Amino acid sequence: MEIAQAMKSHPELRVRRQSRADLRLDGRKDLALQQLDAALKVPNDLHYGELRLHPIWDSLRDYPPFEKIVASQAPKETSSK
């Protein structure tokens, strides 16, 4: 079962901050990013500011796939008329 589908079907499978840190610290960046991407597709406590500033993500900062995910979460500009 695909991770995103499993997480939608089973909210208890949401990636916890600690498990993301464990994956990151183990050097398993691709798996951490796969889980992060899946987590962002369901209701969660992650937000753009945390991804940009929280030290838990420091080891992924210069990793292009992580930066792409972060950029996708950036607030959208709205035009004021």
C-alpha positions as CSV (number, residue, x, y, z in Angstrom):
1,M,0.0,0.0,0.0
2,E,1.4,3.4,-0.9
3,I,2.4,5.5,2.1
4,A,0.0,8.4,1.4
5,Q,-2.9,6.1,0.9
6,A,-2.1,4.2,4.1
7,M,-1.9,7.5,6.0
8,K,-5.2,8.7,4.7
9,S,-6.8,5.3,5.6
10,H,-5.1,5.1,9.0
11,P,-4.5,8.4,10.7
12,E,-2.6,6.7,13.5
13,L,0.2,6.2,10.9
14,R,0.9,9.9,10.7
15,V,4.6,10.6,10.8
16,R,5.6,11.9,14.2
17,R,8.2,14.5,14.5
18,Q,10.5,12.1,16.4
19,S,10.3,9.4,13.8
20,R,11.2,11.9,11.1
21,A,14.2,13.0,13.1
22,D,15.2,9.3,13.5
23,L,15.1,8.8,9.7
24,R,17.0,12.0,9.2
25,L,19.7,11.1,11.7
26,D,20.1,7.6,10.2
27,G,21.0,9.3,6.9
28,R,17.9,7.9,5.2
29,K,17.1,11.2,3.5
30,D,15.0,9.7,0.7
31,L,12.8,7.7,3.0
32,A,12.4,10.7,5.4
33,L,11.4,12.9,2.4
34,Q,9.0,10.2,1.1
35,Q,7.3,10.2,4.5
36,L,7.4,14.0,4.8
37,D,5.7,14.3,1.4
38,A,3.0,11.8,2.4
39,A,2.5,13.6,5.8
40,L,1.9,16.9,4.0
41,K,-1.0,15.4,2.1
42,V,-3.0,14.7,5.2
43,P,-3.9,17.0,8.1
44,N,-0.9,17.4,10.3
45,D,1.1,19.9,12.5
46,L,3.7,20.7,9.9
47,H,3.9,24.1,8.3
48,Y,6.2,26.2,6.1
49,G,7.8,28.1,9.0
50,E,8.7,24.9,10.8
51,L,10.2,23.4,7.7
52,R,12.2,26.5,7.1
53,L,13.4,27.3,10.6
54,H,13.2,24.3,13.0
55,P,16.6,22.8,13.8
56,I,15.2,19.3,13.4
57,W,15.4,19.8,9.6
58,D,19.0,21.3,9.5
59,S,20.6,18.2,8.0
60,L,18.2,18.3,5.1
61,R,18.5,22.1,4.4
62,D,20.8,21.9,1.4
63,Y,19.3,18.7,0.0
64,P,17.4,19.8,-3.2
65,P,14.5,17.4,-2.9
66,F,13.8,18.8,0.7
67,E,14.1,22.4,-0.6
68,K,11.5,21.6,-3.3
69,I,9.1,20.2,-0.7
70,V,9.7,23.3,1.5
71,A,9.1,25.7,-1.5
72,S,5.8,23.9,-2.3
73,Q,4.6,24.7,1.2
74,A,5.4,28.5,1.0
75,P,2.5,30.8,1.5
76,K,0.9,31.9,-1.8
77,E,1.0,35.6,-2.6
78,T,-2.4,37.2,-2.8
79,S,-2.9,40.4,-4.8
80,S,-4.7,43.2,-2.9
81,K,-7.0,45.3,-5.0
